[in-house]
Amino acid sequence: MIIKVQSASGCFEVGLGLKTRVMALVGISHPRQLPDQIAKIRALTTMDNAPDIIGDLSICPIMQDLPLWKWIVKETPFVAACLPVYTISSHGGRIDPAELLDKCIEQMEGGVGILTIHPTPSEDIQSLALNRLVPCTSRGGGIIIADAESRNWRSENAYIEILPQLIHHAKINGTVLSLGASYRSANIFDSCDAAQQAEIERQIELAKIISNEDVGVIIESPGHARPADIKRLASILRKSGFPIMPLGPIPTDTAIGMDHVSSAIGATLLGLEGCAHILAAVTREEHTGRVPSLESTIEAVMSARIAAHVIDLHILGDDAADYAIASARADNRTCIIGKETPGCDRCKHACPL
């Protein structure tokens, strides 16, 4: 299935047989971080091989007079992505579905192209997740789960309660709904378990309902997963036919401080299976507790772009850029791109070219 994703400057298509897209991530957890995050957005705008999408992961409600997603919509050519549940009020763990709907509508009408929602948490999947090392690692999913648990699961997931209205407004505004992976695995040992498989099944069911209303839909998955599980999960996701936005996948829990590398490896493994259509650019700070720097945000996008190109090389045969580099090396008798004379300081007289 192919969907259209729109920004203020136009739209592009995402799906099987199309170019792999990249999403950079920014976000505010304290007002003092606003200047740094705006600097990131500006830097992303000017970089070579820039991302296609910028996701606003802000969790700071008091910044909603000037949310980052508005900067992305108004000041950049990129698609803006948002998670509305992050910035609504919570009272004793409870959320107001009407407030959540209003936030979703505000962002859709404001030009956000991709809205991540969390409609999958349920009492039966939550009971399966309690057998894990880490039941839930999703911030958005965790908010929905906390709300449901505060009511002893006596009523619908808040997103399910407002889903018909969400679909209606998404269709009017041309917004893509991305189904968040609330039960994505937090480590390789919880991957591909009963909870994750149950959630993916539910994501596919909901994706069909949304798609049947002519609204674009993305499935997010899977989190941490060892290579064998990436392959197993791909066999399930691939059958859905919907575009997949990998969260990672991170194939080892040992790459702390280097998760831009582990994530690029995992995304490539999933992409080679035909199940990675938008790559979220994971930074080296992913599991360090630190706010990603401007430099590491750029680095994460560059790493994701390499993974995306390898996927496109395999799936689409997109080797034009590789051939241009290979030809330049052959013509100039040097492996150094941009150098027009043979040899280099590394190989000197021993250069075989």
Salt bridges, closest charged atoms under 4 A:
ASP52 OD1 - ARG21 NH1 3.14
ASP52 OD2 - ARG305 NH2 3.12
GLU106 OE1 - LYS103 NZ 3.55
ASP147 OD2 - ARG151 NH2 2.60
ASP193 OD2 - ARG132 NE 2.71
GLU205 OE1 - ARG202 NH1 3.11
ASP229 OD1 - ARG232 NH2 2.43
ASP253 OD1 - HIS224 ND1 2.73
ASP259 OD2 - HIS287 ND1 2.56
GLU273 OE2 - LYS231 NZ 2.92
GLU273 OE1 - ARG238 NH1 3.40
GLU299 OE2 - HIS260 NE2 3.60
GLU299 OE1 - ARG284 NE 2.84
ASP322 OD1 - HIS309 NE2 2.56
